[in-house]
Amino acid sequence: SSGAMVPSRKFFKCLGELIGTQNAATVPAHTEVICALPTAYIDLARQTLDLKIAVAAQNCCKVANGAFTGEISPGMVKDLGSDELIGQKVAHKLGEREAGILEKVVFAQTKVIADNVKDWSKVILAYEPMWATGTSKTATPQQAQEVHKKLQGWLKSNVSDAVAQSTGIIYGGSVTRATCKELASQPHMGGFLMSGASLKPEFVDIINAKQ
């Protein structure tokens, strides 16, 4: 009828272009690439993305099952056939760094995670400074390295040396083609949590940052 709504396919078109770019990318050995998508697009991505790239949900509720209207449970994500990524964004404000309480904030957040984790082999910790997220400002390699090293030390002292050595600690916060190589060169840098740059062709360059 006149004035009827016609469903837009623009998001699927954009996703198709991104998937094409990533499928054509060369992924170095020992580099793990995980694409976390909104739930509506997970099935399409898993069907069309090359298997060299894992798929995860961006978010899900903490309860496995129940009458939670509108929520996506871990079980639903698993039913989609994707690899569920369990992670935690560990953030702090710039003022906290300046006030010298960064360690207190980050360690407190990490303790909450540790108190609820049973299988550390399925955990990746992401350090994402709030002041760097979506601002085009990136922590210096030294700032990121400092926090990652302290997080590894906390895990060693409070969980175990094995967990400290095996748990990936990645950095998020406006990583770009220009900053990725120096960040990747830091000894405690386990990888990156990408947002805006993952939607651009330069994402392929960031995947190869260590090459």
Backbone torsions as a table, in degrees:
resi	resn	phi	psi	omega
1	SER	NA	164.1	-178.8
2	SER	-62.0	132.8	177.6
3	GLY	84.2	4.5	-179.7
4	ALA	-65.7	145.9	179.5
5	MET	-76.2	132.1	176.4
6	VAL	-106.3	119.7	-178.5
7	PRO	-56.6	134.4	179.3
8	SER	-86.6	140.7	178.4
9	ARG	-109.1	13.1	-173.0
10	LYS	-62.9	-34.6	-179.2
11	PHE	-69.0	-38.1	177.8
12	PHE	-67.1	-36.2	177.9
13	LYS	-64.2	-46.4	178.7
14	CYS	-61.8	-41.6	179.4
15	LEU	-63.9	-40.3	178.6
16	GLY	-60.9	-39.2	178.8
17	GLU	-66.6	-41.1	178.9
18	LEU	-65.1	-42.0	179.5
19	ILE	-63.5	-39.9	177.8
20	GLY	-61.0	-41.7	178.4
21	THR	-62.9	-43.5	-177.2
22	GLN	-72.9	-35.4	178.1
23	ASN	-64.2	-30.8	-179.6
24	ALA	-82.4	-10.9	-176.1
25	ALA	-74.8	149.7	171.8
26	THR	-91.9	122.1	179.2
27	VAL	-101.4	117.7	-178.0
28	PRO	-61.2	153.2	175.5
29	ALA	-60.0	143.5	178.7
30	HIS	69.4	13.7	173.5
31	THR	-110.0	123.7	-179.1
32	GLU	-102.4	125.5	178.2
33	VAL	-113.2	124.4	179.6
34	ILE	-124.3	123.6	177.5
35	CYS	-101.3	117.1	178.5
36	ALA	-101.1	120.3	-173.7
37	LEU	-117.8	162.2	167.1
38	PRO	-59.4	146.9	-171.8
39	THR	-56.0	-34.3	-176.7
40	ALA	-61.3	-22.3	-174.4
41	TYR	-110.5	2.8	-175.6
42	ILE	-62.7	-47.0	-175.9
43	ASP	-63.2	-43.7	178.0
44	LEU	-61.1	-43.8	-178.8
45	ALA	-64.2	-42.0	-177.8
46	ARG	-68.2	-30.3	179.6
47	GLN	-75.3	-27.5	-172.1
48	THR	-113.3	-20.6	177.4
49	LEU	-73.3	141.0	174.1
50	ASP	-58.8	143.1	-176.1
51	LEU	-66.6	-8.5	175.2
52	LYS	-70.1	-12.1	-179.2
53	ILE	-116.6	122.8	179.4
54	ALA	-80.8	159.5	-178.8
55	VAL	-122.5	139.7	179.2
56	ALA	-141.3	163.5	173.7
57	ALA	-86.7	145.3	177.7
58	GLN	-70.2	-30.4	-174.3
59	ASN	-160.3	153.0	170.9
60	CYS	-157.0	160.7	-179.8
61	CYS	-77.5	163.2	-174.1
62	LYS	-83.0	-11.8	-177.9
63	VAL	-94.5	133.4	-175.6
64	ALA	-65.7	-46.1	-177.6
65	ASN	-146.2	160.2	177.7
66	GLY	145.4	176.6	-178.6
67	ALA	-88.5	77.5	-180.0
68	PHE	-117.4	84.8	-173.7
69	THR	-54.4	126.8	176.5
70	GLY	87.6	-12.0	-178.7
71	GLU	-85.3	155.7	174.7
72	ILE	-113.4	121.0	-177.2
73	SER	-92.0	161.7	175.7
74	PRO	-56.9	-35.2	178.6
75	GLY	-63.2	-39.2	177.2
76	MET	-64.0	-41.6	178.8
77	VAL	-61.7	-43.0	179.8
78	LYS	-63.0	-38.1	179.5
79	ASP	-62.9	-24.6	179.3
80	LEU	-73.8	-9.3	176.9
81	GLY	82.8	15.5	179.6
82	SER	-97.8	164.2	176.0
83	ASP	-81.7	118.0	-179.0
84	GLU	-77.0	124.1	178.2
85	LEU	-98.7	119.9	178.1
86	ILE	-102.1	116.8	-177.2
87	GLY	-148.7	175.2	179.6
88	GLN	-145.3	126.1	175.0
89	LYS	-79.8	120.3	-179.4
90	VAL	-105.3	110.7	-170.9
91	ALA	-121.2	160.6	170.3
92	HIS	-149.5	158.1	178.2
93	LYS	-88.9	156.0	-179.2
94	LEU	-58.9	-37.3	179.3
95	GLY	-61.3	-32.1	178.9
96	GLU	-67.4	-38.4	176.8
97	ARG	-64.0	-45.3	-177.9
98	GLU	-66.1	-30.9	-179.4
99	ALA	-83.1	-5.3	177.1
100	GLY	77.8	22.4	-178.7
101	ILE	-113.7	17.3	-179.6
102	LEU	-54.8	-48.4	-177.5
103	GLU	-59.6	-42.9	-178.7
104	LYS	-59.9	-44.6	-177.7
105	VAL	-69.0	-50.2	-176.9
106	VAL	-65.5	-41.9	-179.6
107	PHE	-66.4	-37.2	178.6
108	ALA	-64.0	-41.7	178.5
109	GLN	-66.9	-38.6	-179.8
110	THR	-67.7	-34.5	178.5
111	LYS	-63.6	-40.1	178.4
112	VAL	-61.0	-40.2	177.7
113	ILE	-64.6	-50.1	-176.4
114	ALA	-60.4	-34.9	-179.5
115	ASP	-66.7	-17.3	-175.4
116	ASN	-116.6	4.1	-178.4
117	VAL	-100.1	129.9	176.5
118	LYS	-105.6	-33.1	-178.2
119	ASP	-123.3	99.3	-176.5
120	TRP	-71.2	-14.8	179.4
121	SER	-68.7	-14.5	-179.4
122	LYS	-106.2	15.3	-174.8
123	VAL	-116.0	134.6	168.8
124	ILE	-123.2	127.9	177.2
125	LEU	-93.1	132.0	178.2
126	ALA	-116.1	120.2	175.4
127	TYR	-93.4	115.7	-175.9
128	GLU	-131.3	97.2	179.1
129	PRO	-60.9	127.9	-176.6
130	MET	-59.6	-34.3	-177.5
131	TRP	-72.9	-13.9	-179.1
132	ALA	-99.9	-14.6	-174.6
133	THR	-75.7	117.3	177.2
134	GLY	69.9	16.6	-176.3
135	THR	-110.5	-5.5	-173.3
136	SER	69.5	7.9	175.8
137	LYS	-102.2	130.8	-178.5
138	THR	-115.2	140.5	173.7
139	ALA	-61.0	147.6	176.1
140	THR	-66.3	155.0	177.1
141	PRO	-53.6	-35.9	-179.4
142	GLN	-68.1	-40.0	178.5
143	GLN	-64.7	-45.6	179.5
144	ALA	-64.2	-44.5	179.8
145	GLN	-60.1	-41.6	-179.0
146	GLU	-59.5	-47.1	-178.1
147	VAL	-69.5	-42.1	-179.7
148	HIS	-62.3	-40.3	179.1
149	LYS	-64.6	-42.0	-179.8
150	LYS	-68.8	-35.8	176.5
151	LEU	-64.5	-41.5	177.8
152	GLN	-63.6	-39.8	177.8
153	GLY	-63.7	-38.6	178.7
154	TRP	-64.0	-44.0	179.0
155	LEU	-62.0	-39.3	179.7
156	LYS	-63.6	-42.2	-176.8
157	SER	-78.1	-31.1	-171.4
158	ASN	-110.0	-15.3	177.5
159	VAL	-120.0	-79.0	175.1
160	SER	-170.1	160.5	178.2
161	ASP	-64.7	-37.5	-179.6
162	ALA	-63.0	-43.1	179.3
163	VAL	-66.2	-40.7	179.0
164	ALA	-60.4	-37.6	-177.6
165	GLN	-77.7	-30.3	-172.4
166	SER	-98.4	-19.6	-175.9
167	THR	-78.9	125.4	178.0
168	GLY	-71.9	130.8	175.4
169	ILE	-118.9	112.5	-174.3
170	ILE	-114.0	160.7	-177.0
171	TYR	-110.9	136.6	175.0
172	GLY	-128.5	143.2	177.5
173	GLY	142.4	78.4	173.8
174	SER	60.4	40.7	173.6
175	VAL	-71.8	135.3	-178.1
176	THR	-131.3	175.3	175.3
177	ARG	-57.3	-35.4	-176.2
178	ALA	-74.0	-28.8	-174.7
179	THR	-105.7	-13.1	-169.1
180	CYS	-66.7	-37.7	-174.6
181	LYS	-66.8	-43.7	180.0
182	GLU	-68.5	-38.4	176.6
183	LEU	-62.9	-43.8	-177.5
184	ALA	-66.5	-20.9	-178.1
185	SER	-77.1	-11.9	-178.6
186	GLN	-71.2	137.1	-172.8
187	PRO	-63.6	-24.6	-178.8
188	HIS	-104.0	16.1	-178.6
189	MET	-90.6	109.9	-177.0
190	GLY	-89.0	-10.0	-178.5
191	GLY	151.8	-168.4	-176.9
192	PHE	-128.9	147.1	169.1
193	LEU	-102.4	109.3	-172.2
194	MET	-100.6	145.2	173.2
195	SER	-125.8	-90.8	-176.1
196	GLY	-57.5	-43.2	-176.8
197	ALA	-67.9	-21.4	179.5
198	SER	-71.9	-11.4	179.2
199	LEU	-95.8	6.8	-177.2
200	LYS	-123.0	156.7	178.7
201	PRO	-56.7	-25.0	-178.8
202	GLU	-65.9	-11.9	177.1
203	PHE	-56.1	-36.3	179.0
204	VAL	-62.7	-39.0	178.8
205	ASP	-66.0	-35.8	-179.1
206	ILE	-70.9	-36.1	175.9
207	ILE	-57.9	-34.7	-177.7
208	ASN	-97.2	22.8	-175.0
209	ALA	-58.3	-30.7	-177.4
210	LYS	-86.9	-4.9	-176.7
211	GLN	-81.9	NA	NA
